[in-house]
Amino acid sequence: MTNGPSNRLTDLNTLVSLAKRRGFVFQSSEIYGGLSSCWDYGPLGSQMKFNVKMAWWKAMTRRPDVVGLDAAILMAPMVWKASGHVDGFSDPLVDCKECKHRFRADNTESYLKSRQCPNCGSKNLSEPRQFNLMFKTHMGPVEDQGSIVYLRPETAQGIFVNFINCQTSTRHKIPFGIAQIGKSFRNEITPGNFIFRTREFEQMEMQYFVKPGTDEKAFEDWKETRMNFYKRFGLRLENLRFQPHGPGELAHYAKAAVDVQYNFPIGWSELEGIHNRSDFDLSQHMKFSGKSLEYFDEVNKEKFVPFVIETAVGCDRLFLAFLCDAYREENLADEKGGEDVRVVLGLHPEIAPLKAAVLPLSKKDELIGTAEKIRLRLAEGVGGEAATGDFDVTYDESASIGKRYRRQDEIGTPFCVTVDFQTAADQKVTVRHRDTMKQDRVAIDQLNSFILQGLRNFT
Ligand code: GAP
């Protein structure tokens, strides 16, 4: 059993194998032995990841005071000098001279306790040296010092350097925010724990620009907003908490910072960072670019460099939190009185990769033909009316109906729609609910709105 108390997943490997078997996440370049800490999202995973991004994007950009941005991954190298990444974005790296293992000194417990190699226990170690986490490449045909560019280690800087472009093009007044989703890259010394810490990952970041003096209130407001987001998408409250950073733990740019932590199977760990970055970044870019990034407040006729409240969450890490939170094993009695374990991903329907599965009870032509028509109605909606809904839907005709229900439970599909021998006579299908296993008989012409309603009513 991989569930601990209160049905909490305690073993990440259970998810890793489910994710591979069902097409959520595969090891990158697997047929070549895999590339360390890089992962590919499969048919279900790519759909679910898209849903995670859409949930975040909508929560941000449907507010009247937040706009979107999609900045390039490659930026002028001076950006990273100004931001402090060239000189300061590094971790202390230690080499074991015996087994050649390399590890990060600041979070390796055995090293901190006894200065021993966590791999072989040897004390023959190098002194810690700072290792910059940015990936470098070259732009253009000449590979020299002058052509170095970096793969961005955070999406935030694309927002800072576009602050004036976004503000003047949208005529937004402060306070307002800029939201962005995109790939970031960090040459982590110790990546691991599946998609929790990787070298290529996606971030969802929002920078909220405020008048200095109003920053502390905005910081508190965003803490609440972000926690409400997680509640809205069904993460269990007992698995979420705030963890403030003490004065000694603050990043070089931060005036205040708090992590939203999630109780992963590896323990409480950062899911999202919420930071009061003061005017650090805009001031640095003013200094290095020579361009003004000041805001002119027309009402009070004053100029100032805005403070920034940042919310920053990893898309992959949130994807993992959703999977961990949703995974459950239920003990059901089988027909012979034995034990039968039902694996369910109780994902919020907006996050679940598929909303419905259409299952003909048998492979008879008449059932298959009707089932295909129903699949199409669900996939495309009916008569172009948005109110009747269109959904990510799948079709499955192989194996017993019980087995097919279980397949859908395991990937979190909220509804199964069964076409049976009665369907031709009464124009109805059976809709089976993932969480309760309850079944309803629903008229085909009501099916889309029934499912839409069911998705909306999900709590
Ligand atoms: N702009 C601020 C910033 O990037 P961060 O705390 O370094 O702050 C924000 O990163 C979030 O990005 C983290 O809370 C985490 O969810 C995600 N993240 C950071 N490094 C990651 C990695 N190596 N793999 C996966 N996700 C990562």
Residues whose N, C-alpha, C, O or C-beta is under 5 A from the ligand:
A	BS01	GAP	P153 E154 A156 R186 E188 I195 F196 R197 T198 F201 Q203 E270 L271 E272 G273 A312 V313 G314 R317
